[in-house]
Amino acid sequence: MLTLQCEIRIHNIDSEKTVRFNYANSIVVKTSCKNLTDTATVKVPKK
């Protein structure tokens, strides 16, 4: 069985605050050549 291991950091440039998650339920990354961008969806548990 595979286990997801991650470290996600969200940094706010204006307030210099960082939120850090070391857990997630699922991560989906979509790459689009049409839009020249990547989109990520991260689901974190409530508790």
mmCIF entry with sequence, helices, sheets and N, C-alpha, C, O atoms, coordinates in Angstrom:
data_MODEL
# 
_entry.id   MODEL 
# 
_entity.id                         1 
_entity.type                       polymer 
_entity.pdbx_number_of_molecules   1 
# 
_entity_poly.entity_id                      1 
_entity_poly.type                           'polypeptide(L)' 
_entity_poly.nstd_linkage                   no 
_entity_poly.nstd_monomer                   no 
_entity_poly.pdbx_seq_one_letter_code       MLTLQCEIRIHNIDSEKTVRFNYANSIVVKTSCKNLTDTATVKVPKK 
_entity_poly.pdbx_seq_one_letter_code_can   MLTLQCEIRIHNIDSEKTVRFNYANSIVVKTSCKNLTDTATVKVPKK 
_entity_poly.pdbx_strand_id                 A 
# 
loop_
_entity_poly_seq.entity_id 
_entity_poly_seq.num 
_entity_poly_seq.mon_id 
_entity_poly_seq.hetero 
1 1  MET n 
1 2  LEU n 
1 3  THR n 
1 4  LEU n 
1 5  GLN n 
1 6  CYS n 
1 7  GLU n 
1 8  ILE n 
1 9  ARG n 
1 10 ILE n 
1 11 HIS n 
1 12 ASN n 
1 13 ILE n 
1 14 ASP n 
1 15 SER n 
1 16 GLU n 
1 17 LYS n 
1 18 THR n 
1 19 VAL n 
1 20 ARG n 
1 21 PHE n 
1 22 ASN n 
1 23 TYR n 
1 24 ALA n 
1 25 ASN n 
1 26 SER n 
1 27 ILE n 
1 28 VAL n 
1 29 VAL n 
1 30 LYS n 
1 31 THR n 
1 32 SER n 
1 33 CYS n 
1 34 LYS n 
1 35 ASN n 
1 36 LEU n 
1 37 THR n 
1 38 ASP n 
1 39 THR n 
1 40 ALA n 
1 41 THR n 
1 42 VAL n 
1 43 LYS n 
1 44 VAL n 
1 45 PRO n 
1 46 LYS n 
1 47 LYS n 
# 
_struct_asym.id          A 
_struct_asym.entity_id   1 
# 
loop_
_struct_sheet.id 
_struct_sheet.type 
_struct_sheet.number_strands 
_struct_sheet.details 
AA1 ? 2 ? 
AA2 ? 2 ? 
# 
loop_
_struct_sheet_order.sheet_id 
_struct_sheet_order.range_id_1 
_struct_sheet_order.range_id_2 
_struct_sheet_order.offset 
_struct_sheet_order.sense 
AA1 1 2 ? anti-parallel 
AA2 1 2 ? anti-parallel 
# 
loop_
_struct_sheet_range.sheet_id 
_struct_sheet_range.id 
_struct_sheet_range.beg_label_comp_id 
_struct_sheet_range.beg_label_asym_id 
_struct_sheet_range.beg_label_seq_id 
_struct_sheet_range.pdbx_beg_PDB_ins_code 
_struct_sheet_range.end_label_comp_id 
_struct_sheet_range.end_label_asym_id 
_struct_sheet_range.end_label_seq_id 
_struct_sheet_range.pdbx_end_PDB_ins_code 
_struct_sheet_range.beg_auth_comp_id 
_struct_sheet_range.beg_auth_asym_id 
_struct_sheet_range.beg_auth_seq_id 
_struct_sheet_range.end_auth_comp_id 
_struct_sheet_range.end_auth_asym_id 
_struct_sheet_range.end_auth_seq_id 
AA1 1 ILE A 8  ? ASN A 12 ? ILE A 8  ASN A 12 
AA1 2 LYS A 17 ? PHE A 21 ? LYS A 17 PHE A 21 
AA2 1 SER A 26 ? SER A 32 ? SER A 26 SER A 32 
AA2 2 THR A 37 ? LYS A 43 ? THR A 37 LYS A 43 
# 
loop_
_atom_site.group_PDB 
_atom_site.id 
_atom_site.type_symbol 
_atom_site.label_atom_id 
_atom_site.label_alt_id 
_atom_site.label_comp_id 
_atom_site.label_asym_id 
_atom_site.label_entity_id 
_atom_site.label_seq_id 
_atom_site.pdbx_PDB_ins_code 
_atom_site.Cartn_x 
_atom_site.Cartn_y 
_atom_site.Cartn_z 
_atom_site.occupancy 
_atom_site.B_iso_or_equiv 
_atom_site.pdbx_formal_charge 
_atom_site.auth_seq_id 
_atom_site.auth_comp_id 
_atom_site.auth_asym_id 
_atom_site.auth_atom_id 
_atom_site.pdbx_PDB_model_num 
ATOM 1   N N  . MET A 1 1  ? 0.841   -1.187 0.000   1.00 0.00 ? 1  MET A N  1 
ATOM 2   C CA . MET A 1 1  ? 0.000   0.000  0.000   1.00 0.00 ? 1  MET A CA 1 
ATOM 3   C C  . MET A 1 1  ? 0.880   1.242  0.000   1.00 0.00 ? 1  MET A C  1 
ATOM 4   O O  . MET A 1 1  ? 1.885   1.299  0.709   1.00 0.00 ? 1  MET A O  1 
ATOM 5   N N  . LEU A 1 2  ? 0.497   2.237  -0.799  1.00 0.00 ? 2  LEU A N  1 
ATOM 6   C CA . LEU A 1 2  ? 1.229   3.486  -0.875  1.00 0.00 ? 2  LEU A CA 1 
ATOM 7   C C  . LEU A 1 2  ? 0.660   4.488  0.125   1.00 0.00 ? 2  LEU A C  1 
ATOM 8   O O  . LEU A 1 2  ? -0.551  4.558  0.332   1.00 0.00 ? 2  LEU A O  1 
ATOM 9   N N  . THR A 1 3  ? 1.542   5.250  0.734   1.00 0.00 ? 3  THR A N  1 
ATOM 10  C CA . THR A 1 3  ? 1.151   6.277  1.695   1.00 0.00 ? 3  THR A CA 1 
ATOM 11  C C  . THR A 1 3  ? 1.637   7.630  1.210   1.00 0.00 ? 3  THR A C  1 
ATOM 12  O O  . THR A 1 3  ? 2.799   7.779  0.831   1.00 0.00 ? 3  THR A O  1 
ATOM 13  N N  . LEU A 1 4  ? 0.755   8.612  1.219   1.00 0.00 ? 4  LEU A N  1 
ATOM 14  C CA . LEU A 1 4  ? 1.107   9.960  0.793   1.00 0.00 ? 4  LEU A CA 1 
ATOM 15  C C  . LEU A 1 4  ? 1.892   10.656 1.895   1.00 0.00 ? 4  LEU A C  1 
ATOM 16  O O  . LEU A 1 4  ? 1.422   10.762 3.028   1.00 0.00 ? 4  LEU A O  1 
ATOM 17  N N  . GLN A 1 5  ? 3.085   11.128 1.561   1.00 0.00 ? 5  GLN A N  1 
ATOM 18  C CA . GLN A 1 5  ? 3.899   11.910 2.479   1.00 0.00 ? 5  GLN A CA 1 
ATOM 19  C C  . GLN A 1 5  ? 4.188   13.239 1.805   1.00 0.00 ? 5  GLN A C  1 
ATOM 20  O O  . GLN A 1 5  ? 4.656   13.275 0.667   1.00 0.00 ? 5  GLN A O  1 
ATOM 21  N N  . CYS A 1 6  ? 3.909   14.340 2.511   1.00 0.00 ? 6  CYS A N  1 
ATOM 22  C CA . CYS A 1 6  ? 4.080   15.641 1.880   1.00 0.00 ? 6  CYS A CA 1 
ATOM 23  C C  . CYS A 1 6  ? 4.373   16.707 2.928   1.00 0.00 ? 6  CYS A C  1 
ATOM 24  O O  . CYS A 1 6  ? 4.179   16.504 4.127   1.00 0.00 ? 6  CYS A O  1 
ATOM 25  N N  . GLU A 1 7  ? 4.840   17.832 2.444   1.00 0.00 ? 7  GLU A N  1 
ATOM 26  C CA . GLU A 1 7  ? 4.980   19.035 3.257   1.00 0.00 ? 7  GLU A CA 1 
ATOM 27  C C  . GLU A 1 7  ? 4.561   20.196 2.367   1.00 0.00 ? 7  GLU A C  1 
ATOM 28  O O  . GLU A 1 7  ? 5.218   20.497 1.370   1.00 0.00 ? 7  GLU A O  1 
ATOM 29  N N  . ILE A 1 8  ? 3.468   20.841 2.735   1.00 0.00 ? 8  ILE A N  1 
ATOM 30  C CA . ILE A 1 8  ? 2.903   21.924 1.945   1.00 0.00 ? 8  ILE A CA 1 
ATOM 31  C C  . ILE A 1 8  ? 3.063   23.216 2.738   1.00 0.00 ? 8  ILE A C  1 
ATOM 32  O O  . ILE A 1 8  ? 2.664   23.294 3.899   1.00 0.00 ? 8  ILE A O  1 
ATOM 33  N N  . ARG A 1 9  ? 3.652   24.229 2.102   1.00 0.00 ? 9  ARG A N  1 
ATOM 34  C CA . ARG A 1 9  ? 3.827   25.533 2.748   1.00 0.00 ? 9  ARG A CA 1 
ATOM 35  C C  . ARG A 1 9  ? 3.124   26.590 1.914   1.00 0.00 ? 9  ARG A C  1 
ATOM 36  O O  . ARG A 1 9  ? 3.319   26.679 0.702   1.00 0.00 ? 9  ARG A O  1 
ATOM 37  N N  . ILE A 1 10 ? 2.299   27.393 2.588   1.00 0.00 ? 10 ILE A N  1 
ATOM 38  C CA . ILE A 1 10 ? 1.613   28.514 1.950   1.00 0.00 ? 10 ILE A CA 1 
ATOM 39  C C  . ILE A 1 10 ? 2.122   29.768 2.630   1.00 0.00 ? 10 ILE A C  1 
ATOM 40  O O  . ILE A 1 10 ? 1.936   29.950 3.833   1.00 0.00 ? 10 ILE A O  1 
ATOM 41  N N  . HIS A 1 11 ? 2.761   30.629 1.861   1.00 0.00 ? 11 HIS A N  1 
ATOM 42  C CA . HIS A 1 11 ? 3.418   31.816 2.409   1.00 0.00 ? 11 HIS A CA 1 
ATOM 43  C C  . HIS A 1 11 ? 2.699   33.072 1.930   1.00 0.00 ? 11 HIS A C  1 
ATOM 44  O O  . HIS A 1 11 ? 2.480   33.253 0.733   1.00 0.00 ? 11 HIS A O  1 
ATOM 45  N N  . ASN A 1 12 ? 2.334   33.936 2.873   1.00 0.00 ? 12 ASN A N  1 
ATOM 46  C CA . ASN A 1 12 ? 1.719   35.218 2.559   1.00 0.00 ? 12 ASN A CA 1 
ATOM 47  C C  . ASN A 1 12 ? 2.818   36.273 2.545   1.00 0.00 ? 12 ASN A C  1 
ATOM 48  O O  . ASN A 1 12 ? 3.438   36.544 3.573   1.00 0.00 ? 12 ASN A O  1 
ATOM 49  N N  . ILE A 1 13 ? 3.054   36.858 1.394   1.00 0.00 ? 13 ILE A N  1 
ATOM 50  C CA . ILE A 1 13 ? 4.141   37.836 1.249   1.00 0.00 ? 13 ILE A CA 1 
ATOM 51  C C  . ILE A 1 13 ? 3.865   39.109 2.033   1.00 0.00 ? 13 ILE A C  1 
ATOM 52  O O  . ILE A 1 13 ? 4.785   39.699 2.598   1.00 0.00 ? 13 ILE A O  1 
ATOM 53  N N  . ASP A 1 14 ? 2.598   39.543 2.074   1.00 0.00 ? 14 ASP A N  1 
ATOM 54  C CA . ASP A 1 14 ? 2.258   40.794 2.750   1.00 0.00 ? 14 ASP A CA 1 
ATOM 55  C C  . ASP A 1 14 ? 2.486   40.726 4.251   1.00 0.00 ? 14 ASP A C  1 
ATOM 56  O O  . ASP A 1 14 ? 3.070   41.642 4.830   1.00 0.00 ? 14 ASP A O  1 
ATOM 57  N N  . SER A 1 15 ? 2.035   39.656 4.885   1.00 0.00 ? 15 SER A N  1 
ATOM 58  C CA . SER A 1 15 ? 2.136   39.577 6.342   1.00 0.00 ? 15 SER A CA 1 
ATOM 59  C C  . SER A 1 15 ? 3.313   38.723 6.805   1.00 0.00 ? 15 SER A C  1 
ATOM 60  O O  . SER A 1 15 ? 3.547   38.592 8.007   1.00 0.00 ? 15 SER A O  1 
ATOM 61  N N  . GLU A 1 16 ? 4.047   38.149 5.873   1.00 0.00 ? 16 GLU A N  1 
ATOM 62  C CA . GLU A 1 16 ? 5.213   37.310 6.188   1.00 0.00 ? 16 GLU A CA 1 
ATOM 63  C C  . GLU A 1 16 ? 4.852   36.112 7.066   1.00 0.00 ? 16 GLU A C  1 
ATOM 64  O O  . GLU A 1 16 ? 5.689   35.628 7.827   1.00 0.00 ? 16 GLU A O  1 
ATOM 65  N N  . LYS A 1 17 ? 3.610   35.632 6.964   1.00 0.00 ? 17 LYS A N  1 
ATOM 66  C CA . LYS A 1 17 ? 3.186   34.462 7.725   1.00 0.00 ? 17 LYS A CA 1 
ATOM 67  C C  . LYS A 1 17 ? 3.166   33.241 6.815   1.00 0.00 ? 17 LYS A C  1 
ATOM 68  O O  . LYS A 1 17 ? 2.889   33.344 5.620   1.00 0.00 ? 17 LYS A O  1 
ATOM 69  N N  . THR A 1 18 ? 3.464   32.082 7.402   1.00 0.00 ? 18 THR A N  1 
ATOM 70  C CA . THR A 1 18 ? 3.480   30.834 6.655   1.00 0.00 ? 18 THR A CA 1 
ATOM 71  C C  . THR A 1 18 ? 2.609   29.809 7.359   1.00 0.00 ? 18 THR A C  1 
ATOM 72  O O  . THR A 1 18 ? 2.692   29.633 8.575   1.00 0.00 ? 18 THR A O  1 
ATOM 73  N N  . VAL A 1 19 ? 1.766   29.129 6.575   1.00 0.00 ? 19 VAL A N  1 
ATOM 74  C CA . VAL A 1 19 ? 0.962   28.022 7.076   1.00 0.00 ? 19 VAL A CA 1 
ATOM 75  C C  . VAL A 1 19 ? 1.578   26.748 6.519   1.00 0.00 ? 19 VAL A C  1 
ATOM 76  O O  . VAL A 1 19 ? 1.854   26.658 5.322   1.00 0.00 ? 19 VAL A O  1 
ATOM 77  N N  . ARG A 1 20 ? 1.795   25.763 7.387   1.00 0.00 ? 20 ARG A N  1 
ATOM 78  C CA . ARG A 1 20 ? 2.477   24.537 6.978   1.00 0.00 ? 20 ARG A CA 1 
ATOM 79  C C  . ARG A 1 20 ? 1.626   23.323 7.303   1.00 0.00 ? 20 ARG A C  1 
ATOM 80  O O  . ARG A 1 20 ? 1.148   23.170 8.427   1.00 0.00 ? 20 ARG A O  1 
ATOM 81  N N  . PHE A 1 21 ? 1.438   22.457 6.306   1.00 0.00 ? 21 PHE A N  1 
ATOM 82  C CA . PHE A 1 21 ? 0.725   21.198 6.474   1.00 0.00 ? 21 PHE A CA 1 
ATOM 83  C C  . PHE A 1 21 ? 1.702   20.062 6.207   1.00 0.00 ? 21 PHE A C  1 
ATOM 84  O O  . PHE A 1 21 ? 2.449   20.101 5.228   1.00 0.00 ? 21 PHE A O  1 
ATOM 85  N N  . ASN A 1 22 ? 1.702   19.064 7.060   1.00 0.00 ? 22 ASN A N  1 
ATOM 86  C CA . ASN A 1 22 ? 2.515   17.875 6.784   1.00 0.00 ? 22 ASN A CA 1 
ATOM 87  C C  . ASN A 1 22 ? 1.614   16.663 6.571   1.00 0.00 ? 22 ASN A C  1 
ATOM 88  O O  . ASN A 1 22 ? 2.021   15.523 6.795   1.00 0.00 ? 22 ASN A O  1 
ATOM 89  N N  . TYR A 1 23 ? 0.382   16.928 6.133   1.00 0.00 ? 23 TYR A N  1 
ATOM 90  C CA . TYR A 1 23 ? -0.574  15.861 5.861   1.00 0.00 ? 23 TYR A CA 1 
ATOM 91  C C  . TYR A 1 23 ? -1.544  16.332 4.780   1.00 0.00 ? 23 TYR A C  1 
ATOM 92  O O  . TYR A 1 23 ? -1.764  17.531 4.612   1.00 0.00 ? 23 TYR A O  1 
ATOM 93  N N  . ALA A 1 24 ? -2.116  15.385 4.055   1.00 0.00 ? 24 ALA A N  1 
ATOM 94  C CA . ALA A 1 24 ? -3.138  15.668 3.042   1.00 0.00 ? 24 ALA A CA 1 
ATOM 95  C C  . ALA A 1 24 ? -3.873  14.380 2.739   1.00 0.00 ? 24 ALA A C  1 
ATOM 96  O O  . ALA A 1 24 ? -3.301  13.294 2.828   1.00 0.00 ? 24 ALA A O  1 
ATOM 97  N N  . ASN A 1 25 ? -5.144  14.500 2.382   1.00 0.00 ? 25 ASN A N  1 
ATOM 98  C CA . ASN A 1 25 ? -5.911  13.330 1.959   1.00 0.00 ? 25 ASN A CA 1 
ATOM 99  C C  . ASN A 1 25 ? -5.569  12.960 0.529   1.00 0.00 ? 25 ASN A C  1 
ATOM 100 O O  . ASN A 1 25 ? -5.343  11.791 0.219   1.00 0.00 ? 25 ASN A O  1 
ATOM 101 N N  . SER A 1 26 ? -5.532  13.963 -0.345  1.00 0.00 ? 26 SER A N  1 
ATOM 102 C CA . SER A 1 26 ? -5.210  13.705 -1.745  1.00 0.00 ? 26 SER A CA 1 
ATOM 103 C C  . SER A 1 26 ? -4.658  14.967 -2.398  1.00 0.00 ? 26 SER A C  1 
ATOM 104 O O  . SER A 1 26 ? -4.967  16.084 -1.984  1.00 0.00 ? 26 SER A O  1 
ATOM 105 N N  . ILE A 1 27 ? -3.844  14.770 -3.419  1.00 0.00 ? 27 ILE A N  1 
ATOM 106 C CA . ILE A 1 27 ? -3.284  15.860 -4.204  1.00 0.00 ? 27 ILE A CA 1 
ATOM 107 C C  . ILE A 1 27 ? -3.432  15.488 -5.674  1.00 0.00 ? 27 ILE A C  1 
ATOM 108 O O  . ILE A 1 27 ? -3.013  14.408 -6.092  1.00 0.00 ? 27 ILE A O  1 
ATOM 109 N N  . VAL A 1 28 ? -4.028  16.384 -6.455  1.00 0.00 ? 28 VAL A N  1 
ATOM 110 C CA . VAL A 1 28 ? -4.204  16.169 -7.892  1.00 0.00 ? 28 VAL A CA 1 
ATOM 111 C C  . VAL A 1 28 ? -3.589  17.363 -8.613  1.00 0.00 ? 28 VAL A C  1 
ATOM 112 O O  . VAL A 1 28 ? -3.945  18.506 -8.326  1.00 0.00 ? 28 VAL A O  1 
ATOM 113 N N  . VAL A 1 29 ? -2.669  17.115 -9.546  1.00 0.00 ? 29 VAL A N  1 
ATOM 114 C CA . VAL A 1 29 ? -2.026  18.170 -10.320 1.00 0.00 ? 29 VAL A CA 1 
ATOM 115 C C  . VAL A 1 29 ? -2.417  17.993 -11.778 1.00 0.00 ? 29 VAL A C  1 
ATOM 116 O O  . VAL A 1 29 ? -2.244  16.914 -12.345 1.00 0.00 ? 29 VAL A O  1 
ATOM 117 N N  . LYS A 1 30 ? -2.948  19.054 -12.387 1.00 0.00 ? 30 LYS A N  1 
ATOM 118 C CA . LYS A 1 30 ? -3.328  19.032 -13.795 1.00 0.00 ? 30 LYS A CA 1 
ATOM 119 C C  . LYS A 1 30 ? -2.428  19.988 -14.558 1.00 0.00 ? 30 LYS A C  1 
ATOM 120 O O  . LYS A 1 30 ? -2.266  21.144 -14.169 1.00 0.00 ? 30 LYS A O  1 
ATOM 121 N N  . THR A 1 31 ? -1.842  19.499 -15.651 1.00 0.00 ? 31 THR A N  1 
ATOM 122 C CA . THR A 1 31 ? -0.981  20.305 -16.500 1.00 0.00 ? 31 THR A CA 1 
ATOM 123 C C  . THR A 1 31 ? -1.704  20.583 -17.808 1.00 0.00 ? 31 THR A C  1 
ATOM 124 O O  . THR A 1 31 ? -2.273  19.674 -18.412 1.00 0.00 ? 31 THR A O  1 
ATOM 125 N N  . SER A 1 32 ? -1.682  21.838 -18.248 1.00 0.00 ? 32 SER A N  1 
ATOM 126 C CA . SER A 1 32 ? -2.370  22.211 -19.476 1.00 0.00 ? 32 SER A CA 1 
ATOM 127 C C  . SER A 1 32 ? -1.429  22.998 -20.377 1.00 0.00 ? 32 SER A C  1 
ATOM 128 O O  . SER A 1 32 ? -0.966  24.079 -20.013 1.00 0.00 ? 32 SER A O  1 
ATOM 129 N N  . CYS A 1 33 ? -1.152  22.454 -21.540 1.00 0.00 ? 33 CYS A N  1 
ATOM 130 C CA . CYS A 1 33 ? -0.354  23.181 -22.527 1.00 0.00 ? 33 CYS A CA 1 
ATOM 131 C C  . CYS A 1 33 ? -1.177  24.287 -23.179 1.00 0.00 ? 33 CYS A C  1 
ATOM 132 O O  . CYS A 1 33 ? -0.632  25.283 -23.656 1.00 0.00 ? 33 CYS A O  1 
ATOM 133 N N  . LYS A 1 34 ? -2.489  24.101 -23.194 1.00 0.00 ? 34 LYS A N  1 
ATOM 134 C CA . LYS A 1 34 ? -3.378  25.089 -23.798 1.00 0.00 ? 34 LYS A CA 1 
ATOM 135 C C  . LYS A 1 34 ? -3.345  26.398 -23.016 1.00 0.00 ? 34 LYS A C  1 
ATOM 136 O O  . LYS A 1 34 ? -3.295  27.476 -23.610 1.00 0.00 ? 34 LYS A O  1 
ATOM 137 N N  . ASN A 1 35 ? -3.375  26.308 -21.680 1.00 0.00 ? 35 ASN A N  1 
ATOM 138 C CA . ASN A 1 35 ? -3.366  27.507 -20.833 1.00 0.00 ? 35 ASN A CA 1 
ATOM 139 C C  . ASN A 1 35 ? -1.969  27.875 -20.346 1.00 0.00 ? 35 ASN A C  1 
ATOM 140 O O  . ASN A 1 35 ? -1.782  28.929 -19.738 1.00 0.00 ? 35 ASN A O  1 
ATOM 141 N N  . LEU A 1 36 ? -0.982  27.010 -20.611 1.00 0.00 ? 36 LEU A N  1 
ATOM 142 C CA . LEU A 1 36 ? 0.399   27.210 -20.162 1.00 0.00 ? 36 LEU A CA 1 
ATOM 143 C C  . LEU A 1 36 ? 0.473   27.374 -18.640 1.00 0.00 ? 36 LEU A C  1 
ATOM 144 O O  . LEU A 1 36 ? 1.174   28.247 -18.128 1.00 0.00 ? 36 LEU A O  1 
ATOM 145 N N  . THR A 1 37 ? -0.259  26.523 -17.938 1.00 0.00 ? 37 THR A N  1 
ATOM 146 C CA . THR A 1 37 ? -0.275  26.608 -16.486 1.00 0.00 ? 37 THR A CA 1 
ATOM 147 C C  . THR A 1 37 ? -0.504  25.236 -15.865 1.00 0.00 ? 37 THR A C  1 
ATOM 148 O O  . THR A 1 37 ? -0.944  24.306 -16.539 1.00 0.00 ? 37 THR A O  1 
ATOM 149 N N  . ASP A 1 38 ? -0.208  25.120 -14.595 1.00 0.00 ? 38 ASP A N  1 
ATOM 150 C CA . ASP A 1 38 ? -0.505  23.934 -13.808 1.00 0.00 ? 38 ASP A CA 1 
ATOM 151 C C  . ASP A 1 38 ? -1.506  24.322 -12.727 1.00 0.00 ? 38 ASP A C  1 
ATOM 152 O O  . ASP A 1 38 ? -1.452  25.426 -12.184 1.00 0.00 ? 38 ASP A O  1 
ATOM 153 N N  . THR A 1 39 ? -2.416  23.409 -12.422 1.00 0.00 ? 39 THR A N  1 
ATOM 154 C CA . THR A 1 39 ? -3.404  23.627 -11.379 1.00 0.00 ? 39 THR A CA 1 
ATOM 155 C C  . THR A 1 39 ? -3.339  22.461 -10.403 1.00 0.00 ? 39 THR A C  1 
ATOM 156 O O  . THR A 1 39 ? -3.358  21.300 -10.813 1.00 0.00 ? 39 THR A O  1 
ATOM 157 N N  . ALA A 1 40 ? -3.261  22.768 -9.120  1.00 0.00 ? 40 ALA A N  1 
ATOM 158 C CA . ALA A 1 40 ? -3.204  21.721 -8.098  1.00 0.00 ? 40 ALA A CA 1 
ATOM 159 C C  . ALA A 1 40 ? -4.412  21.834 -7.183  1.00 0.00 ? 40 ALA A C  1 
ATOM 160 O O  . ALA A 1 40 ? -4.826  22.928 -6.801  1.00 0.00 ? 40 ALA A O  1 
ATOM 161 N N  . THR A 1 41 ? -4.966  20.679 -6.843  1.00 0.00 ? 41 THR A N  1 
ATOM 162 C CA . THR A 1 41 ? -6.055  20.592 -5.876  1.00 0.00 ? 41 THR A CA 1 
ATOM 163 C C  . THR A 1 41 ? -5.570  19.752 -4.713  1.00 0.00 ? 41 THR A C  1 
ATOM 164 O O  . THR A 1 41 ? -5.198  18.591 -4.887  1.00 0.00 ? 41 THR A O  1 
ATOM 165 N N  . VAL A 1 42 ? -5.575  20.338 -3.527  1.00 0.00 ? 42 VAL A N  1 
ATOM 166 C CA . VAL A 1 42 ? -5.094  19.650 -2.328  1.00 0.00 ? 42 VAL A CA 1 
ATOM 167 C C  . VAL A 1 42 ? -6.260  19.527 -1.361  1.00 0.00 ? 42 VAL A C  1 
ATOM 168 O O  . VAL A 1 42 ? -6.892  20.526 -1.017  1.00 0.00 ? 42 VAL A O  1 
ATOM 169 N N  . LYS A 1 43 ? -6.547  18.316 -0.925  1.00 0.00 ? 43 LYS A N  1 
ATOM 170 C CA . LYS A 1 43 ? -7.611  18.080 0.051   1.00 0.00 ? 43 LYS A CA 1 
ATOM 171 C C  . LYS A 1 43 ? -6.951  17.713 1.386   1.00 0.00 ? 43 LYS A C  1 
ATOM 172 O O  . LYS A 1 43 ? -6.156  16.778 1.476   1.00 0.00 ? 43 LYS A O  1 
ATOM 173 N N  . VAL A 1 44 ? -7.312  18.486 2.421   1.00 0.00 ? 44 VAL A N  1 
ATOM 174 C CA . VAL A 1 44 ? -6.780  18.229 3.759   1.00 0.00 ? 44 VAL A CA 1 
ATOM 175 C C  . VAL A 1 44 ? -7.926  17.777 4.661   1.00 0.00 ? 44 VAL A C  1 
ATOM 176 O O  . VAL A 1 44 ? -9.064  18.203 4.466   1.00 0.00 ? 44 VAL A O  1 
ATOM 177 N N  . PRO A 1 45 ? -7.646  16.927 5.636   1.00 0.00 ? 45 PRO A N  1 
ATOM 178 C CA . PRO A 1 45 ? -8.705  16.481 6.537   1.00 0.00 ? 45 PRO A CA 1 
ATOM 179 C C  . PRO A 1 45 ? -9.147  17.589 7.476   1.00 0.00 ? 45 PRO A C  1 
ATOM 180 O O  . PRO A 1 45 ? -8.393  18.525 7.742   1.00 0.00 ? 45 PRO A O  1 
ATOM 181 N N  . LYS A 1 46 ? -10.378 17.480 7.979   1.00 0.00 ? 46 LYS A N  1 
ATOM 182 C CA . LYS A 1 46 ? -10.904 18.488 8.911   1.00 0.00 ? 46 LYS A CA 1 
ATOM 183 C C  . LYS A 1 46 ? -10.211 18.444 10.257  1.00 0.00 ? 46 LYS A C  1 
ATOM 184 O O  . LYS A 1 46 ? -9.983  19.484 10.875  1.00 0.00 ? 46 LYS A O  1 
ATOM 185 N N  . LYS A 1 47 ? -9.875  17.252 10.717  1.00 0.00 ? 47 LYS A N  1 
ATOM 186 C CA . LYS A 1 47 ? -9.269  17.134 12.043  1.00 0.00 ? 47 LYS A CA 1 
ATOM 187 C C  . LYS A 1 47 ? -7.818  16.758 11.933  1.00 0.00 ? 47 LYS A C  1 
ATOM 188 O O  . LYS A 1 47 ? -7.138  16.612 12.950  1.00 0.00 ? 47 LYS A O  1 
# 
